[in-house]
Amino acid sequence: MKTKQCVLLALLAAAVLLGAALWAVTRSNAKAEQAASAAAEGSIPLSSFAAEDLEQIEYTFNGETYTLQYSGGSWQLAQDPAYHLDESACNTMRTALMALNAKRSLTPQAGEDYGLDSPQLTVTATAAGQSTTLTFGAENPVTGDLYVQKAGDDAIYTVSGNKAACFQLDKAGLFGSFCPTGLTASAITQVAYTLADGTSVTLNAVSEPTESADSTDADSASSSAYETVWRLASDPAASLAQDKVQSLLSALCTYATAQTTDADLSACGFDAPVFTAVVTSEDGSTVQLAYACGTDGWYLQVEGDTSVYTVDTSTVQALLLTENDLKTQE
C-alpha cells in the first residue's frame, strides 16, 4: 500500500513539474513573440502621448484637410461640426499616434526626395499643447515601409506601411452610420404617413388578448395573455400582414449610409417627397420625417435636423405601402 502511495505521489509531482515547465515555455514564447512584434514595429519614437492629453488630429489626404477635435471623450469635425463622425475610426487614428515608432533613421541622400515633395499624407497631432507633424512620403519598393519626416528633424525615417492606412479617409469615409430618426421599432405606437399621390395611412399599435387553443369561454378572461397588434385607424377590423408592418417600422429606424449638411433640398427631391410621416412613440414623443428621390438616390430628412441623409432603396420600398398593400390577401 505504501509503495502504491509513493508511486502516486511521484507521478503527481512529475505532473506538477511538467505543468510548470510547460507554463514557463509558453510564457517564454509569448514574450519572444511580443519582442519580435515590437522589433518589427520599430523602436525609434516619432509620436508619443497619453490618450487623455490629445486635443486634435489634423491630416491632409488627397488635397483635403480634416481637423478632428477631441474633447470629453468625443470627436468633432472642425470643418463641419454637425457631421456625424465614425468614433471608432477616429479612435484608431489616436491609437496609431499615441506610440508611433520608426524602424530606421536615415541620412537624406542628395537628389532623393523620398516622395516627401508630394506626400501622400500629412498628419499633425496636438496633445497637452504640443504639436507633432509627420509627413508620409513614398513606399520603399523592397520592404513596403513608408518614408516619414518629422517637422523640425532633418532625418528620414521608415515606418511600417500599414501605419498610414487609418488616415486614408475622405469625408465620406469619416461618416459614422447611425439612425437619424432616433426611433426604436418596439417603442413606436403610431405611424401616420402620406404617400406621393396624397394617399394617407394611419397605423395604431393595439394590445389585444391572445388565448391558448385549449382555453374555454369561462376562463378565457382570466387566462388570456396580451400581444401588440397593428391596426388601421380607418378600418380597425381589417386583418393586416404584420410582417409588412414590422418591415415598415424597421425601415423607419434604419441607419443612414451618408450625410450632407449643406444639401440642395430641391436636388434631393424634397419639393415632392414620396413619403412623409409623423411617428409617435410610447413616451408620447413624435418625430416628423420625409423621404425623397433625388438625382443621386434616396434621401431622408428629419424635422429639426438640417442635414440630409442617404438611405438604401430597400428602405424606401418598405415604406411605400397603401392600406390595401398592408391588408392580408384572402
C-alpha positions in Angstrom: 0.0 0.0 0.0 2.8 2.4 0.9 4.5 1.5 -2.3 1.4 2.5 -4.3 1.1 5.7 -2.4 4.7 6.6 -3.1 4.2 5.8 -6.8 1.1 8.1 -7.0 2.9 10.9 -5.2 5.9 10.6 -7.6 3.5 10.7 -10.6 1.7 13.7 -9.1 5.0 15.5 -8.5 6.1 14.8 -12.1 2.8 16.1 -13.4 3.2 19.3 -11.5 6.8 19.8 -12.7 5.7 19.1 -16.3 2.9 21.6 -16.0 5.3 24.2 -14.6 7.8 23.6 -17.4 5.1 23.9 -20.0 3.8 27.2 -18.5 7.4 28.5 -18.4 7.9 27.6 -22.1 4.6 29.1 -23.1 5.3 32.3 -21.2 8.8 32.5 -22.8 7.4 32.0 -26.3 4.8 34.7 -25.7 7.5 37.2 -24.5 9.6 36.3 -27.5 6.6 36.9 -29.9 5.9 40.2 -28.2 9.6 41.2 -28.5 9.6 40.2 -32.2 6.4 42.2 -32.8 7.8 45.3 -31.1 11.0 45.0 -33.1 9.1 44.7 -36.3 7.2 47.9 -35.5 10.3 49.8 -34.6 11.8 51.4 -31.5 12.6 55.0 -32.6 9.8 57.2 -31.1 8.1 59.6 -33.6 4.9 60.4 -31.7 4.0 59.6 -28.1 1.3 61.0 -25.8 -1.4 59.8 -23.3 -4.9 59.4 -24.7 -6.4 61.9 -22.3 -3.9 64.6 -23.4 -5.0 64.5 -27.0 -6.6 67.7 -28.3 -6.9 67.3 -32.0 -5.6 65.4 -35.1 -5.3 67.2 -38.3 -4.5 65.4 -41.5 -4.3 66.2 -45.2 -5.2 63.4 -47.6 -5.8 63.8 -51.4 -5.5 67.5 -51.1 -8.2 67.9 -48.4 -7.6 68.8 -44.8 -9.6 67.3 -41.9 -9.4 68.6 -38.4 -10.7 66.1 -35.8 -11.1 67.8 -32.4 -11.2 65.6 -29.3 -12.8 66.7 -26.0 -14.6 64.9 -23.3 -14.3 61.6 -24.9 -16.0 62.6 -28.2 -14.9 63.8 -31.6 -16.0 66.7 -33.8 -15.0 67.7 -37.4 -13.9 71.3 -37.1 -14.8 72.0 -40.8 -18.3 70.7 -40.3 -19.3 70.4 -36.6 -22.7 68.9 -37.4 -21.2 66.0 -39.3 -21.6 62.6 -37.6 -18.2 61.1 -37.2 -17.2 57.4 -37.0 -15.9 57.4 -33.4 -14.1 54.1 -34.0 -12.2 55.4 -37.0 -11.1 58.5 -35.0 -10.1 56.3 -32.0 -8.0 54.2 -34.4 -6.1 57.3 -35.5 -5.5 58.3 -31.9 -4.1 54.9 -31.1 -1.8 54.9 -34.1 -0.2 58.2 -33.0 -0.1 57.5 -29.2 3.0 55.4 -29.6 4.3 55.6 -33.2 7.8 54.3 -33.7 10.1 54.2 -36.7 12.1 51.2 -37.8 15.1 53.1 -39.1 16.6 56.6 -39.2 18.3 57.6 -42.5 20.5 60.4 -43.5 18.9 62.1 -46.6 20.8 61.4 -49.8 21.4 64.2 -52.3 18.9 64.0 -55.2 16.4 61.9 -53.2 13.1 63.4 -52.1 11.6 60.1 -50.7 8.2 61.2 -52.0 8.1 64.0 -49.5 7.8 66.7 -52.1 4.4 65.3 -53.0 3.4 63.5 -49.8 0.6 61.0 -49.7 -0.3 62.2 -46.2 0.5 64.8 -43.6 -0.6 64.3 -40.0 -0.4 66.7 -37.1 -1.3 65.5 -33.6 -1.7 68.1 -30.8 -1.6 66.8 -27.2 -1.0 68.7 -24.0 -0.4 71.9 -26.0 2.4 70.3 -28.1 2.1 69.5 -31.8 3.9 66.8 -33.8 3.7 66.9 -37.6 4.6 63.9 -39.7 4.8 63.8 -43.4 4.4 60.4 -45.1 6.2 60.0 -48.4 6.8 57.2 -50.9 6.8 53.5 -50.2 10.1 51.5 -50.3 9.5 49.1 -53.1 11.6 46.4 -51.4 10.4 46.5 -47.8 7.0 48.1 -48.2 7.8 50.6 -45.5 7.0 54.3 -45.8 9.4 57.1 -45.6 8.4 59.7 -43.0 9.8 63.0 -41.9 9.1 64.7 -38.6 8.8 68.5 -38.6 11.9 70.1 -37.1 14.0 66.9 -37.8 16.3 66.6 -40.8 16.4 62.8 -40.6 14.3 60.5 -42.8 12.5 57.6 -41.0 10.8 54.4 -42.1 7.7 53.0 -40.6 5.5 50.0 -41.4 3.4 50.5 -44.5 0.2 50.0 -42.6 0.7 52.9 -40.3 -0.8 55.4 -42.7 -3.8 53.3 -43.7 -6.2 54.6 -40.9 -5.7 58.2 -42.1 -6.5 57.5 -45.7 -10.2 58.5 -45.3 -12.0 61.3 -47.1 -15.1 63.0 -45.5 -17.4 60.2 -46.6 -15.1 57.7 -45.1 -15.2 59.5 -41.8 -19.0 59.2 -41.6 -20.4 57.1 -38.7 -23.5 55.3 -39.7 -26.4 55.9 -37.3 -30.2 56.2 -37.1 -31.1 59.9 -37.8 -34.7 59.4 -36.7 -33.7 58.2 -33.2 -36.6 55.8 -33.3 -36.8 52.3 -31.8 -39.2 50.0 -33.6 -40.5 48.3 -30.4 -41.4 51.7 -28.9 -43.4 53.0 -31.8 -47.2 53.2 -31.1 -48.5 55.1 -34.2 -47.4 55.9 -37.7 -49.4 58.4 -39.7 -48.0 58.8 -43.2 -48.8 60.2 -46.6 -47.6 58.9 -50.0 -46.7 61.0 -53.1 -50.2 60.7 -54.6 -51.8 62.1 -51.4 -52.9 58.7 -50.0 -52.9 58.8 -46.2 -52.5 55.8 -43.9 -52.6 55.7 -40.1 -51.4 52.6 -38.2 -52.0 52.1 -34.5 -50.5 49.6 -32.1 -53.2 47.9 -30.2 -52.9 45.5 -27.3 -55.2 42.5 -27.8 -55.8 39.3 -25.9 -54.4 36.1 -27.3 -55.9 32.9 -26.0 -54.4 29.5 -26.0 -56.1 26.9 -28.2 -57.4 24.9 -25.2 -58.8 27.8 -23.2 -62.6 27.8 -22.6 -65.0 30.7 -22.6 -65.3 30.5 -18.8 -61.7 31.0 -18.0 -60.6 33.0 -21.1 -60.9 36.3 -19.4 -58.5 35.3 -16.6 -56.1 33.2 -18.7 -55.6 35.5 -21.7 -52.2 36.9 -22.5 -51.9 40.1 -24.5 -50.0 40.9 -27.6 -49.4 44.0 -29.7 -51.2 44.0 -33.0 -51.2 46.8 -35.6 -54.5 48.0 -36.9 -55.6 50.6 -39.5 -57.3 53.7 -38.0 -59.7 53.7 -40.9 -60.6 50.0 -40.7 -59.7 48.5 -37.3 -61.3 45.2 -38.1 -59.1 44.6 -41.2 -56.5 41.9 -40.9 -53.0 43.2 -41.7 -49.9 41.5 -42.8 -48.0 42.0 -39.6 -44.7 41.2 -41.3 -45.1 44.1 -43.7 -45.9 46.4 -40.8 -42.8 45.3 -39.0 -40.7 45.9 -42.1 -42.2 49.4 -42.3 -41.3 50.0 -38.6 -37.8 48.7 -39.1 -37.3 50.9 -42.2 -38.2 54.0 -40.0 -35.2 53.0 -37.8 -32.7 52.2 -40.5 -29.2 53.6 -40.3 -28.2 56.2 -42.8 -25.2 55.5 -45.2 -24.1 59.1 -45.7 -24.8 62.6 -44.5 -24.8 66.0 -46.3 -25.1 69.1 -44.1 -25.4 71.6 -46.9 -27.6 69.7 -49.3 -29.7 71.3 -52.0 -33.2 70.2 -50.9 -34.7 70.6 -54.4 -31.9 68.4 -56.0 -32.6 65.8 -53.3 -36.3 65.8 -54.3 -37.8 67.3 -51.1 -40.0 69.6 -53.2 -42.1 66.5 -53.8 -41.4 63.8 -51.2 -42.6 60.3 -51.8 -43.3 59.6 -48.1 -43.9 62.0 -45.1 -44.8 60.8 -41.7 -45.4 61.6 -38.1 -44.3 58.8 -35.8 -45.4 58.6 -32.2 -43.5 56.5 -29.5 -44.8 55.1 -26.3 -43.4 58.0 -24.3 -45.6 60.4 -26.3 -42.8 61.9 -28.3 -43.2 62.5 -32.0 -40.8 62.6 -35.0 -41.7 64.1 -38.3 -39.7 62.9 -41.3 -39.7 62.8 -45.1 -38.2 60.6 -47.7 -37.5 61.8 -51.3 -35.9 60.6 -54.5 -33.1 62.9 -55.7 -30.7 62.9 -58.6 -28.3 60.5 -56.9 -30.5 58.3 -54.8 -32.9 58.2 -51.9 -32.8 60.7 -49.1 -34.2 61.2 -45.6 -34.8 64.5 -43.7 -35.9 64.7 -40.0 -37.6 67.8 -38.6 -35.2 69.8 -36.5 -32.2 68.5 -38.4 -30.9 70.5 -41.3 -28.9 67.6 -42.7 -30.0 65.2 -45.5 -29.2 61.6 -45.1 -28.7 58.9 -47.8 -30.7 55.7 -47.4 -30.9 52.4 -49.3 -33.6 51.8 -51.9 -34.9 48.8 -50.0 -35.6 51.1 -47.0 -37.9 53.3 -49.0 -39.6 50.4 -50.7 -40.6 49.0 -47.4 -42.4 52.3 -46.6 -44.4 52.9 -49.8 -47.4 50.8 -48.8 -51.1 51.7 -49.3 -53.8 50.3 -47.0 -54.6 47.5 -49.5 -50.9 46.6 -49.6 -50.9 46.2 -45.8 -54.1 44.0 -45.7 -53.8 40.3 -45.8 -54.8 38.8 -49.1 -57.6 36.2 -48.7 
